Amino acid sequence: MINVKLPDNSIRSYSGIVTIMDIARDISTSLAKATIAGVIDGELKDTSFVVNKDVSLKLITDKDDIGLEIIRHSTAHLLAQAAKQLYPTAQVTIGPVIENGFYYDFSYERPFTPDDLQKIEKKMQEIISQNLPVIRQEMSRDDAIKYFNSIGEKYKVEIISNIPEDQILSLYTQGDFTDLCRGPHVPTTSKIKSFKLMKVAGAYWRGDSKNEMLQRIYGTAWRNKEELNNYLFMLEEAEKRDHRKLGRQLDLFHLQDEAPGMVFWHPNGWTIWQQIEKYIRKEQINDGYREIKTPQIVDRSLWERSGHWGNYSDLMFTTHSEHRDYAIKPMNCPCHIQVFNQGIKSYRDLPVRFSEFGCCHRNEPSGALHGIMRVRGFVQDDAHIFCTDTQIEDEAHKFIDLVFRVYKKFGFNDINIKLSTRPQKRVGDDKDWDLAESAMIKTLEKKGLEYQLQPGEGAFYGPKIEFALKDCLGREWQCGTLQLDFNLPVRLDATYIGEDGSKKTPFMLHRAVLGSFERFIGILIEHYAGVFPFWLAPIQIAVLNISEKQINYAMQTKELLTTNDFRCIIDHSNEKIGYKIRENTMRKIPYLLIIGDKEVETNTVTVRRRDGSDLGSMSLNDFMHLAQQEL
């Protein structure tokens, strides 16, 4: 008898060998229809896998995350099959799963067009309707080379040729198409329900610019039409909210070829920056941080001592002067230790909290740059805490409070937390790692916070907590971080005098709440679609006069508002009032104050919000009280 243990600890027994699909059918017909794979003793297998001994089994359906990943992988194969049927001379290469979808790279004599994508989609639907079984077979490396040579797939031959000779390979066949793949795949093509081909892009073979440029067709696949439509809607909404487009529309910033990856901030954008910096500075001062400023360019010797020159130099901008090599700082930590090292520190002085709005530069590849989300020159709300072992937990506690307080201020309430623990390759002794990890776990648990444990994902120099916020579209952005460092204080000779009079090395916590200012502002632009909360709006109030007769009163109104610290403009153009309202609403200004003859006579203003709601006529003092309440 073969005994199969299911997740609910029940046992199914069989007198002979069975497949995963046989077991699913034995449980229920509806479950068999939904099953697309199984996990046997922790290993993912196709439904055709033969069970010939006692095992534990978990059936996988499209409701499981791994099930959706299998569907996406199978859809990539479906794409390749359809493309080969329509364009037989196209060569297939690789087709992996990516976030929210998949892609497949092809070599073809002409560029694929949008019409081609429509034809391929139609052909994919035809193959789905044929309900073709997806059959797995095993083949030796040499036989696989012979097979793919026989059908003219030279890229597959090249892939297989780099695999060790004694390896047995798995191939999957559906109808007239066979592909090399580890699997698993859906049992039949009809299991693929909802997909869409998105775009074509260029991609070098094996990611090497010396190789041929291939054509990469991207697609997305989901469990059902509703999920697909929701995803397509989110993409459409994300395009409307693109920070690069809104940056131009709202006159916030621009980028240009003469300074790749560097941002030119316009007055409106810089106003947002200043409001954020002012707010963060106040929060940090309240939490006991002392702000410092360190040099932009530092001698090579410091970067060698810190280890950055040997491990990070490819991403550093360097310069030379008077027979000395320098680097523009890619991060602030080594410089903060130099400030800490000035003068003798006692255990009574700790913790020491240094903060800096530190400008850093990293030589990111040009292809990786993306608006202000990924740049070469950026500023971090960076800080470093030097403390004793007994202070780690308390400092972590205070920092987590700061993170949640700041994110709430910006309108982010959905925060995911990840705790990364010691990797195999690391510095520091296990006692220090035990202490640091324990302090972080205790802090998270005492605060009742759920977190995802990432074993082995910590930095080589210490464990870390990462804070990822979710925007209004459900996208996750990792911004905040708290990292404990056993390495740098030792390398750069940071010490303090302990209670017993001996020199000791402090623990150092790297921390940031926003991360890069540039990236965080980009996130805010897309989260709010440029409709910033009143306190952040670069222009808070626009005063609109109906005709030239009200210009003096309008100017007096603007002057009073400005004196009371509101960011205000006056639109005294010769356009009609309807046009002025429309234009300033498009600029997403929170309040429009309309002034005509009646308002001048009654010493009032007519208040209109950017959402179109009319608050009617009120005195300027009443309006300022309303605006102050919103602040």
N, C-alpha and C positions, 0 to 999 in steps of 0.2 A: 504493500500500500504506500501511496505517496500522500503525505500530509502537507496541506497548505494553510499556513497561519495568516489570517487577515488582520487589518488594523484594529478591529474590535475584539481581537484575541480569540475569535471563533476559528474552528478548524474545519477545512473541507478535505475529505479523503477520497482518493481515486485509485482504482485497481491497476491502472496502466498509465503510461505517459500522457500528458495533456499539454496544450498550449495555453498561453495567457488568455487568449480569446475563448478557448473552451471553458476555462474557469469563469470568465465573465458571463458567458451564456448560462452556465450552471447556476449562477447566482440569480440573474434575471435577464430577460430579453431586452428590456429598456437599458439596463446597464451595459450590456454587450454593444448596443447601438452607439452608446456614448463613449465607450472605451477606445482610446487611441494608442495606449502603451501601458507598460506596467513596470513597477520597481521590484525586482527580485533580490532579496537580501542586500538592499541598498544600491543595486545597480539598475540603471534604466535600460529596458529591453523593449523590442517590438512585440506586438501582440502575437506574432507567429513563433515567438521563442518557446522552445519545448522544455517543459518542466519534468525532470526525471528523478527528482529526489525531494526530500523534505525541504521546504523553503518558507520564508515569509514573503507575502505579496501585497503590494498596494496598487490598485488599478488607477490609471491616470485618465482623466477626461479633460475636455477643453476648459472645465472650470478651474483646473489646477494651473498655476503659473507655468510650470514646466510643460503642461499640455499645450498651452498657447505657443510656447517656444517651438514645440515640435510641429505645430501647424504652420508656423512661419517658415521653418526650415523646409518643410514639404512644399510650401508655396514657391520657394526659391527654385526647387527642382521642377515644379510645374511651369514656372516662367521659362526655364531653360528648354524644357521639352517643347513648349509652344513656339519659342523663338526658332528652334531647330526645324520644326515642321514648316514654318513660314519662310525661313531664310536658311536653307540647308548648308550653305557654305560658311555660316557663322561658326566660329570655334568657341566652345565653352571652357571656362577656366574655374573660378571658384564662386560660391554663392552662400555666404554665411548669414546667420541671424544677427540683426542689430536691434537697438532699442526701437520698439514700436513696429518693427518690420524686418526687412531683409534686403539684400541686393544680389545681383549676379553680374559678373564681368564677362564681356564677350569681345572677341576679335572679329571685326567685320569690315568689309571693304569700303563701306560708306557710313556716314553718321545715321544713327536711328533718329527718326522724326516723331513728333507727337502723333501723327497718323499711324506710324508703326506701333506705338504703344497701344493705341486703340485696337489695332488688329491683333496684337499679341494678347491683350485682355480678352477679346472675343474668343480667340482660340483656346485660351486657358479655361474659359467657361465651358466650351465644348468638351474638353478633356474631363473636366469635373463631372459633367453629365453622363459620360461613358462609364463612370464608376469603376475605373481601372484598378485592379489589385496592385499594391506596391509590394514587390517581392524582393526579399533580401537573399543574396548568395555570397559565398566566400570564394576567394580566388587567391592564388599565390601571386607574389609580386611580379614574377616574370610572365605569368599568364596574363596578368592585368596589363602589363606593358604591351604584350602582343595584341591583346584585344583592342586597346585604344589606338594602337598603331594601325590596326586593320580598318578602323572607322575614321582615321585621319584626324584624331583629336590630339594634336602635338602638345598642347599645354597640360593635358592630363598625363601624358607620357612623361613630361618633365617633372611633374609633381611626384609621380610614382617612382621615378628614377632616383629621387633623393631619399626614398624610404629604405630602411635596411632590407637586405636580400631575403632574410628568413621570415619576414613578416607576412602574415595572412591578412588580406584586405577584404573589406566588405563593399559590395556593390548593390545598388538598388535599381530595379527595373520596373517601369510602369509603361505598358504598351510598347511603343517602338523606341523608348528612350532609356538608356542605362547610364548611371552616374556613379562615380566613386564617392563614398561617404561613410562615416562612422555610424550615422543614424542616432537614434531610431527615427522612423517616419510613420506617418498615418497609415493605417492598413489599406485604405482605398482613397482614390482621388476625391470621392464624394464627401469626405470628411472636411474638405476645405470649403468654407462657406462664404466668407466676405473678405474681399481684398481689393486693392487698387494699385496700379502702377503710377508712380508719382513723377519721376523725372529721369533724365539721362545726364550723366556727368563723366568726365574723363578720369581715368585711374591708370597709373603705370603698373605694368605686370610686376608682381611681387613688391610693389611700392618703391621701385628703384627707377629714378628718372633716366637712367641709361637704357632702360628697357622700353619695349613698345607701349604706346598709349592705347589702352583698351577703353571700351565703352561700358560704363556701369549703369545698369538699370535698377533704380530704387523702387521698392514697393512697400506697402503696409498690409497687414493681414490681422483679422480680428475674429472673435468667436461668432459674432452675428452682425447683422446690418446696423442695428442700433449703436453698437460700439464703434463700428467703422464710421458712421455718420457723425457721432460725437467727436471722434478723433479729427475728422476732416473739418468739422466746425471749429475745433480748437486751433487747428492750423490756420484757418482763415482768420480767426480772431487774433492769433499771434502775429499774423502778417500785418493786420491793421495796427497792432500795438508795437510794431518793430521800432526799437528805440532809435535806429538810424533815420527812419522816415520822420518820426515825431521830433527828433532832434533838429532836423531842418525846418519842419513846419513851425515849431515853437521857438526857433532861433536860439537853441540852447548851446550847440557846439558844432564844430565841423572837424573833419580829418582831411589831410591832403598828402599827395605823394612825396612832397619834400620832407615830411616828417612822419614816416610810416610808423603806425602804432603809437603815435603821440597825439594828444587831444588839444585842440584850440577851443578853449571855453569862451563863449560869448557872455555878455552881461547877464542874460536870463539864466543860463546854465550855471554860471559862477555864483549867482545869488542862491540857487538851490544848494550848491556845494557849501557856501558859507553858513547857511542855516543848519545844515547837517553837522558841520564841524563845530559850530557854536554849541549845539545841543550835546554832542558827544563829549566835548571838552568839559561842559558843566557836569555831566554825569560822572566823568572820570575824576574830576576834582572832588566831587562829593564822596567818591569811593576811595579817596586817599592817594590818588596818583599824582605824581609830580611830572610836569611836562618838560621835556628836554628837546634839544635840536642837535643833530650830529652831522658831520661832513658828508657831502655827496661823493667825493672822490677820496679814496684811501689807498695808501701804499700796498703793493703786492704782498709785502711781508705779513701783514695782518691777515690777509685772506689765505695765505699759506698756513699760518698757525691755526686758523679756524677750520681748515680743511676744505674751504670752498674753492680755492684755486685748483687743487688737484681733482676735485670731483664735479665742479660746477663751471669751470672756466669757459666752456663752449657757450654758455648762456650769459656771460658777463661782457659788458662793453669795457674795453681797456684803452689806456692812453699811455703816453711816455713823455717824460720831461726831465731834463738834466740828468740823464743816465739812470733814471728810476722808472719802474713800471707801476702804474696805478690802475685801479678798477673803479668804475662808477658802481656804487653799492647796489647789489641785487636784493639785499635784505638788511635789516637794521640791527639784528642781534649782536654781532661782534662789536659794533660801536657802542651799544648800550652797556656792554660789559666794561668797556674802557671808562665809561663814566662811573660805573660802580667801583672800579678799581682805584679811583682817586681818593686817597685818604684811607685810614684804617677803619674798618667797620666792626662793630661788636654785635653779638647776638641780640643785644638790646635794641639795635637799630633796625632789625629785621621785623617784619618784611619791608623791603624797599620796592616801591612800585614806580617804574619809569614808563612814561607814555610819550609817544612821538607821532605826529602826522608825518611819517617818514616817506620821502619821495625815493622810489627805487626804480631801477631800470634792468630789464632782462631782455636778452637778444632772442626773442621768440621767433620761430620761423614765420616768414611772411604769410604762408598759406594758413597758418593757425590764427592770424589776427581776425577779429570780428568786432567791428564798431568800437564801442568803448567797453565791451564785455571782455575782450582779450586784447591787451595792449602791451607795448614795450615800456612805456613810462607810466607809473602809477603811484598813488599814495595810499598807504595803509593806516588804519587807526591801530597802530602797533603799540604793544606794551610788553614789558618784561617784569616779572615779579621774582625777586630774590628772597628766598625764605628758608627756614629750617624744616627738617622732616616733620616736625609736629604741627607746622603751620599749613601744610599742603591742603589738608581737607577743608580748613576754614577759608583759604584763598579760593579754592575751587567752588565752594558754596557761594561766596560773594560774587564770583565771576558769573556763575549761572544765573543768579538774581539779576545781574546787570544785563546779560544777554536777553532774558525774557522781557525785562522792562523796556529795553531799547526796541526790540522787535515789535512789541505791542504798540509803542509810540508810532511806528511806521505802518501799522495796520496788518502785521503778520502775527497770527495767533496759532497757526498750525506748524509746529516745529518738530522735526525728527532728529533724534539724538543717536549717535553711533560712538561706541567705545572701542578703540583699537588697542589691543594688548601686544605683548612682547613678540617680536619676530625671532626667527632662528638666529639670524646674524644681528648682533646687538652689542652695545657697550654697556658698562655698568654691571655690578654684581646682582645676583638674584635677590639678595636682601633688599636692595634699593627698588628693584622692580616690584617685588611683593608689596613693599610699603606704598609705592606710588599707585599701583593698580588698586590696592585695597582702599586707599583714600578716595580715589575717584569713584569706585563702586559704592562705597558708603555714602558719599555725597549724593549721588544720583538716587540711591534707594531711600535715604532719609528725606529727600525732597519729593519722594513718591513719583519720580519720573520714569517712564518707560524708555528703554534704550535697546538698540540692537548691538549685540556683542560681535566684534570682528576679531576673532583670535588670530594672532600673528600678523595683523595689519598695522601695528604701531610703527612709528619711526624707529630707526636703529638706535636713536638716542633716548627714547622714552615713550610711554603710552600717551594717547591723545583722545580727547573728546571732540567730536565734530557736531556742529549744529547746522541743520539744513532747513531752511524755511520754504514753505509752499506758497506760490503766488495764486492769484485769482483763477488761473487756468489749471491749477493743480501741478504745475511744474515745480520741481525741487531744485533749490539753489543752495549749495554748501557755502556758507559765509563765515560763521563764527568758528573759532577753534581754540582749544586749550591744550597745550602740549608741554609735557614735562621733559626737561633736558638734563641728562646725566653727563653729557659729553662736553659741551662748549665751555661751561665754567671751569672744567679741569684743563682743557686745552689752552684757555686764555688766562689761567692763573687767578681766577676770582676766589677770594677767601674772606673769611670773617673770623673774629676771635670768639671762640666758644665759651660757654660758662666755666669750663675747666681751664681756660687760659690758653688752650691750643688752637692752632690754625685749622679751620675747617672749610670745606667747599660748600657753598650754598646750593640748594636746589633752585633751578631756574624754570619758571613757567613762561612759555611764549603764549601770548593770547591776542586775539583780535575779535571784534564783534561784527563789524561790517566787512572786514577784509579789505579789498581794493575799493576805494571811493568810487573810481570810475565804473567798475562793474556793478557796485551797489546802486549807483544812480541809474545805470542802464536797467537794472531790475525794477527799480521804482517807476521809471518811465513806462515800462511795459505793464507792470502791475496796475498802475492807475490809468493807463492809456493817455498819459499826459494831463489827466484831470487830478492835479495834486491837491492834497488837503490844504486848507486855508493857510496853515502855518508854514507850509513848504512852497506854496505857489510863488513863482518869481515876481509876478505882478498880482497883487491881491485885489486891487480896486481900479476900475477905469471910470473916469468922470467924462460924461458925454453931453455936450451942449447941443441944443436943437438948432440954434442959429447964432450968429455973431453977437446978438444983443445980450446973450447970457455969458459971454466969455469972462468978464471980470468976476462974476459970482463963481463960475466954474474954477477959475484960478485960485480964488480964496478958499474954496472947498478943498482943492488938492493940497494947498499949503497947510491947512489945518490937519488934514489926514496924515500928511508927511511928518508934521511936527509931533504927531501922536504915534509915530513909528510904524505906520502902515505903508506898504509899498504900493505906490499909487502913480498912475499916469493920467494925463488929460488928452482926450482925442478932440482937438478943436479943428479938425479938417473941415473942408467945405462940403463934405458928403451929406446926404440925407440921413436922418436919425435911424431909419430902418437899416441902412447899409452899415452905419457905425455899430449898431447892436449886433448885426450878423457877423461883422469882422472881428469884433472883440470877444464874441462868444466863441468863434473859431479859434481864438488864441487861448481859450479855456481859462479866462480870467474869472475868479469866483464871483465877484460882485460888479455890476454895472450901475452907476448912479446917473440917472437921466435928469437933466436940468433944462426946463423951459421957462416961459414967462411966469407961469403959475408958481413954480418952485422958487423963483427969485422973489416974487411978491410975498410968499408965505414963509420964506427962509427955511425951506425944506429941500429934500431930494426924493426922487422916485427910485425905489430900489428894485433891481431885477437880478436874479441869480443866473449863473451860467446854464442851469438846466432849463431855463425858460420861465420859471415860476416868478410871478410878480408879487413883491411884498408890499407894494403900495407906497404911499407918501409918508415920510417921517422926518423928524428933525435930524440934523447931522449928529447931535449928541446921542439921540436914540439909536441911530445907525451904528455909531462907534461903540456903544454899549453892546449891541447885538454882535458886532464883529469881534469885540474883545472876549465875549462869552465863547464864541467859536474857537478862538485861539486857546 
